[in-house]
């Protein structure tokens, strides 16, 4: 009888974990993959059909990242915003509305406001989901990586969707399709069965992330899957120098990766010239491949972490990201574009996971918060710093992105020469 009850409890726990993973993955896809990054594949359409300038695109992109930072700060200062299913649903509704209203006008001011609003809503959904899965998947920590892989799934959805729309419709249709995709994901999220709980967790509340023991690792960061870092004491003096290098590296990653995330499709589109009003197919395929590469990336890098230090992996991931992202700027064509897609998609979420895991071990939760702030600031500044070079084309933006990411890798080298405290946990 005891064996049977234990087996039933294990099966209930697994079924509950599967539901949590699926719902979390879909939430990440809607909030980040679609809500945040859909502007990337739509940007070439808007350039061709409404004469959106590169300078204007940087402002719109930065508005979204400022909103994302604001939403993350709201979640930190007012945690009740992310502790109920109702708040999650409202945030998804706001996100869908912000996407659906983009094509109703060609007012630049309205676009800025809507992308800011989408950023706030994306951050609230992300933080709520991150807290939820880290609370409910304590017995299955390896599954958290797949939840954050949902960002890649959302990116992979937007590539073919925009490609199909571009063949028969306009930029307006692309935004409406994005809103529809986000709405469809939201409906599925609400219907994923996760009510089944194991006897050990039957007393938990039906709320998002209400476990007081769960920290807020990486609030506002896409792809957080590392340790929560419950230490709150100041880091020892020998770790402070390493933390400065890590903070500088992570800030530069925020700058460099977001430039690529914003302008990769536009850069590939201009390097594979198309005379039609629609972007050429390699550009959209590039974005789809980036999403597919991002889907398993955290899990794959975690497996590498069984044999290598997270700090070594961090430097390695940054080098791979820098080289591959810069490739289309120096070798235009489909091969370089696909290499950039795999390199970008396969590293950007893993870098976040590795950096926050390292920061958690070096200094605890406060360090993770500092890293998050530096990364978010980098994301806001990235498109604005790229603005002057866009006069020479989007390929120059990829050159800048690669250079900044190479600097981030160099800042990570001192970390790779030291072991971080605590055992590695893939």
C-alpha angles and dihedrals in degrees: 000000000000090000091051093049091048090051091049091049091050092050092048090050092051093047091050091048091052091052092048091049094049094047092045092048092051091047091053090047092053099041102040110010094049108012096046107026103034089093089071098068093035094052096081090052092051091049092054100039106033099023094242105181125224088244091054092048091057091055092048091048093048091049089060092049092047088052090049091053090047091051092050091051091049090053090051097048096037106033092174087074089073102034102083137061089232092060090049091051093047091051090051091049091051090049093050091047092050090053095044094049095053094088097045092086142013091223108134091205091055091050090053092050093047094049090048089052091048089052093053092048092046092053093049092050091046096050093044090051094045092052092045097052095042089052097046100037098055090120091048105039092156089066093062090078090061091052091059088045084073087083087066092047090055092049091049090053095053096053099063092033093058091041092056093044092048091059095057107014147032140261088275091059090050092058092046091051089050090053090048092050091049090048092050091051090049091053092051091047090056091053101046107117109235099140092102108098134179117248089251091062101032093111096061121114124250094246138105117266098337095148108119092207094061115092129209104252114185098353106196096017125119113230102022108166104139132102121306094229107219097188111109101176120107113271117256117266093252090059098049095079090051090048090055090053091047093049092050091048094049093047090053090047088056090052097044102040095048092054089056093042090054102041107024096100093043091050093049090044092056093045092054096048118216123185094202126090090250125077115258118262098250090063093056093041088053092058093045092051090048089057094046090050091050094052097076097020099104091048093048094049089047089056089052086052089069089071104026136047116259089236092056090046090049092056091044093050091050092051091050090048094049095049098044096045092052093049098087089054092060102028110032115199143082096288094056090042092055091045089053090049093052093043094048097041094042096053116027097079093036090055089056092049094047095045094050093045089053092046091049092054095045099045115355132231096335090056091050089053091050091050091049092053092049092048093048091049089052091053091053093048097042100080091040092052089049092052097089094050094049088079084077094049138271093285088068088057089059089051090054091046092052092048093050091047091050088054088051089053091050090052088053094054095082088053092052090058092060133059116237116228119260133039121296113254115192 
